[in-house]
Amino acid sequence: MVRKMTLKSALKKNLPAPIVETIRSLRGTAAWDPYKPIVLGEKDRAETRARFAEIDWHPDAPRRIIYGLIPTASLRNVGDHAQVVAIRQWIARHYPGEPVVELDKNVIIGCRDEIASRVRANDLVFLHSGGNLGDRGLWSETARRTMIEALPDNRIVSLPQTIFFSETPLGRYQKQVSQAVYGRHGHLTVMGRDDISGSLAGALFPRAQVITMPDFVLSLRKEEFTLAPQPENAGKIMACLRLDDESVFAPEERLKVVERIGIPATLFDTTLDAPIEADARYGVVHDTLALFDAHEAVVTDRFHGLIFGVICRKPVVVLRTVDHKLTSAVAWFKDIPNVQFCDHLDDLAATLERVRATPVETYPDFNALYFDRLPGLVEEMERCAGEPPFVMPAVPSPQGNHSRQPLNMRSVAGKAKRRLLRAAGMTAPTVPQLKSFGSSDPDKLSDDELLAFMRHDAHRIEKSFYNRIFHAKRDYYEERRKNVRDCIALLKQRGHDMSEPTIAWADLIASRFENLEREFIEPNSTAARAFDPFRMDAFIGLAATRRSSRVWATEQPSGEELTACAKKLIDAARWAPNSGDRQPWRFLIMTDPAEKHLLKHIKEQHCYDAPCLIFVGGDRRFYGGLGENEAGLHIDGGAAIMQMVLAAHAGNFGVCWNHFSRDLIESRPRNQEIYAEFARKMRIPDHIEPVAIIAFGAAAFHPPVPPRMAVESLLIGDDRAK
């Protein structure tokens, strides 16, 4: 009997020997089985234990600083090693006299139990920063998880990270693993390196305290490296382009990028050919900064290429990568006019010329703004363990004007809010001091302090509305209303836009307080309305006959008449209930067929055949710092839309509520392109979140009312549910 050759034997027989050897070498590794936990090989394990044996643990010190996840020499990226230099200097500056124990990634993975036995509960643990919190950096993420699991009683601070889990089976699996590990730790702080990473951290790790901060390399100063004076460098361009799986450019396309620059350029990558040993780190960072300093401008898709350019105070053009690492992180430099993002290579030469022609005299002091505040904030975290997260304020402009972005403190209230403000260097006085802005001159307060005071008092007034306690403390709340008005007046003098959501909300709260008697009725007041069952029945009758119309009459009102009716529907919407009375809704009326058909490939055709469309969106900025998740935006939007639908039905119009939210837009790349073009043409700001599209007009017929379940069938409990 002839035995059939197996697939394995056939491959070994027919494939070239080098390929067979490569396959053998991959067996047992993450490349062979990406779901398999990362473990060290025999050689790495031996080297790791040798390095662990050389670590001085300073057993007699009252407290140690544990600095973990340091890159090994095999990691050849200058940016990672620049972070080590920056973090070491920061620790030495803010924790003088406290010994530092450094643990590289392999030591953590290979010596978990030994580390756990030597670390004491009062030791403060910092984990290295970078762009590897996700499935693309599993080596680093494995080491991070190992530290978090091994040290459940320590305060662990994961320094700024870009967070990205791919939408693949592996990415979703690794996200669940990280969520489970991080969720079991009660003293964990996770820092996002950009707004998107900060939002992801808050969503993925709800038990952790979340901070959004820039990359630690920005704490370095060019002057610290005593760079040699450079000769005239006009016309020398640095093209710092990555060559890995995060680049959107193939290797041959990198040369095309250089060609698009239009003038000779130096092609460079921050990933070097040779390993970077620990004792060579500082010299490598010094030489890299010297190289950047020798050029007039920088074009880069490297995160630290951007940062090295900023440290050397060079004009920088930023190109995109496959994730949000640069597209969102560039926001830290929005007030540096010669740092600009270029989305299309066709615009590269023009963008480069523009930044080269833009002089900048003053750059932000990132240490004063962020890094020097962090130790106080970490200390407060120990006292506020379990409190909601804090988000650092945005970068002020180089001209000295304060940032227009308000403090974003999610769910921080009462004492926790004031403690976190103080930790960030902002005095948040007690209630009696707030009445007169404390002993400080109000004109000397920063914009962030004014915004914090304004929001604090407006929030107190708002709570009094809900609790109906303003009658007992009318003078108290009148003082708070005056505080809010004074803050708004000062912010207006400083050039703030009064339509900014936080200010507009506070102004609305203060205005409402001036008319309390019209808005509220005391429980025992004779003005209270009597129960009116007839009005209730009339409304239920209206709601019961409402139907969704999808076929439209041939004859329709004119465009002007439809627009006027649409405004009436919006008038009905603005009286809908909404969280905090912030009125986050925004609307766009469309009667022009060309405008309506911009979206025809995203949603059902009947929607765009309607005589009039109303785009319903919500302002995300209302939900960034007052405790609500953005899901509240869609809840508030739904309440407003229901009132619009009923108002349209009351006016004998046909109406249809069409789902049109972010998940629909992101369901396929083509939808995203269509919506981006629509938003550009219709001038819809980025902070407006799409919620729905309302189609209305004269209906061809009124659809029949389908049967509805009886009220008794909808009740729960007491055996009433059917």
C-alpha positions, 0 to 999 in steps of 0.5 A, a space after each residue: 500500500 502506497 502511503 499518501 504524502 502529508 502536506 507537511 512532508 510535501 512542503 518540506 520536499 518542495 520548498 527551498 531549504 532557507 524557507 523551511 529553516 525560517 518556518 522552523 525558527 518561527 515555530 513557537 513564536 508570536 508570529 507562528 501563534 499570535 495568541 500565544 503569550 510572549 515568553 523569553 527564549 533560553 538565551 534571552 532568559 539567561 541574559 535577563 537573569 544576569 542583568 537582574 542579579 546586578 540590580 541594586 534594590 537599595 533595601 535600606 531606602 524608605 521608598 524607591 522609585 521603580 522605573 519599568 519597561 525601559 527598552 533593551 539595547 535591541 530596540 534601536 529607535 532613538 525616540 524610545 531611548 530619548 524618553 529614557 533620558 527625559 524620564 531619568 532627568 524628570 525623576 532626578 529633578 522631582 524625586 531627589 534623594 530617592 533611589 531609582 530601580 530600573 527594569 527593562 522589558 525582558 527583566 520584567 517578563 522573565 523575572 516577575 516573581 523575583 520583582 514582586 518579592 522585592 518591591 514594597 507596597 510604598 514604592 512608586 512605580 512609573 512605566 515607560 512611555 511610548 506608542 505601544 499600548 495595544 496589539 501592535 506592541 505586544 512585547 511592551 504590552 506584555 511587560 506592562 501587564 506583567 508589572 500591573 499584575 505583579 504589583 497589585 498594591 503599588 501606585 503604578 503610573 503608566 506614562 504617556 502612551 499612544 493607545 491603539 487596538 486594531 479592529 481585528 480578531 487579534 486586536 479585539 482579543 488583546 484589548 479584552 486581555 488588557 481590560 481584564 488586567 488593568 481592571 483588577 488594579 486599584 491604584 493605576 494611572 494611565 496617561 494618554 499621549 493624545 486626546 484620542 488615546 486619553 478617551 480610549 483609556 477612559 473607555 477601556 479602563 474605567 477603574 483607572 485614573 486617566 490623564 492626557 499629557 504630551 510625550 515626555 521627550 518634550 521635557 528636554 531642552 535643546 540647551 541641555 545638550 550643548 549643541 555646537 553652533 551650526 553654520 548657515 543652514 538655509 535650504 537644508 531639509 530633514 526628511 525623517 521618514 519611518 520604514 516599518 508597518 506604521 508607515 503609509 509609504 512603501 520603501 520606494 515611495 519614501 524617495 517620492 516624498 523627498 522628490 515632492 519636497 522640491 529641494 535637496 533633503 537628508 533622508 533619515 529614520 530614527 530607527 538606527 541600524 545598530 543596537 543602542 546600549 544603555 551607556 550610549 543613550 545620551 550620546 545617541 540622543 545628543 547626536 540626533 538633536 545635533 543632526 536636526 539642528 543642522 537643518 532648516 526645516 523638518 518633514 516627518 511621519 515619525 512622532 519623535 521626528 516631530 518632537 526633535 524638530 520642535 525641541 530644536 525649534 525648527 519648522 515642521 511638516 507632519 505626515 500621517 501614519 496608519 493610526 492616530 499617533 500623529 494626526 491627533 498628537 499634532 494638536 499639542 502644537 496647534 499654537 505653534 504656527 510653523 508646525 503644520 499637518 499635511 494630509 496630501 502629498 500634493 500639498 507638501 511643497 506648499 505646506 513646507 514653504 508656508 512653515 519656512 516663511 512663518 517665524 516663531 519667537 516663543 515656544 510653550 514651556 512644556 515642563 511648566 505646563 505639564 511635567 513639573 505639575 505631575 508629581 503633585 498630581 501623583 501625590 494627590 492620586 494617592 489621597 484620591 484613590 478611586 476618584 474619577 480621572 483628570 485631564 490636563 489643560 491644553 497648551 497655551 499659545 506662544 503669544 501668552 494667551 491662554 488656551 481656549 480649551 476649558 479644563 476637562 475633568 470628567 465626573 470630578 466633583 466636590 472635594 475631589 475636584 478641588 484637590 485635583 485642581 490644586 494638584 495641577 497648580 490651580 487654586 480652587 478655593 472653598 465656597 466662602 472664598 469663591 464668593 470674592 475669588 479669594 484674596 487674589 486679584 481676579 485679573 491675575 487669575 488664569 483663564 483655566 482658573 476662571 473657567 473652573 470657578 465659573 463651572 463650579 458655581 454654575 454647577 452648584 446653581 444647576 443642582 439647586 434647580 434639581 433639588 429645589 433648595 434655592 428658596 432656602 438659600 436664595 442669597 447664597 445662590 445669588 452670590 454664586 450667580 454673580 460669580 458666574 457673571 463676573 467670570 464670564 465678563 472677564 473671559 469676554 475681555 480676554 477674547 473668549 468666544 461667548 458661544 463656547 459651550 461651557 461659557 454659553 451653558 454657564 450664562 444660561 444657568 445664570 440667566 435662569 436664576 434671575 427668573 426663578 419664580 417664573 420657572 419654578 413653583 413651590 410644592 404648596 403654591 396655589 399656582 400649581 396646575 390641576 391634573 387635566 386628563 383631557 389634554 393628556 388624552 389629546 396628546 396620546 391621540 396625536 402620538 398614536 396616529 404618528 407614522 413614518 412616511 417614506 413616499 412623498 406627494 408630487 406637489 410640495 410646498 416651496 423651498 421657503 415654506 419648507 424651510 420655515 416649517 423646518 424652523 418650527 420643528 427646531 423650535 419644538 426640539 429646543 424645548 426637549 429635556 436634555 442633560 444639564 439643560 445644555 441644549 447640545 443640539 445643532 441642525 442643518 436644513 436642506 431643501 436643495 436636491 444637490 445638497 440632499 444627494 451628497 449622502 445618497 450612497 450612505 443611507 436609504 434612497 427614500 430619505 434623500 427623495 424627501 422634500 426637506 431633510 434636517 441633519 441633527 447633530 450634537 456638540 461633543 464639547 458639551 460632554 467632555 468635562 461635566 461628567 456625561 459620556 457621549 452616549 448622553 449626546 444621542 439620548 439628548 438628540 433622541 428626545 429632541 427628535 421625538 418632539 420634532 416628529 410629533 410637531 411635524 405630525 401635528 402640522 399634518 406633514 409626513 415625517 421619518 426619523 432616519 438613523 445616521 450616527 457615527 457607527 453607520 458612517 464608519 461601517 465602511 471606508 466609502 461612507 467615511 469619505 462621503 461624510 467627510 466631503 459632505 461635512 466639508 461642503 456643508 461646513 459642519 465642524 469636527 466637534 459636531 457628532 451626527 445623530 440622525 436625519 429627519 425627512 419631512 414634507 407632504 406625504 403621498 398617503 398616511 400609512 395605517 397604524 399597526 397594532 400595539 401591545 396593550 398597556 398591561 402587556 408592557 408592565 413588569 411585576 405583580 404577574 401583569 406582564 403578558 
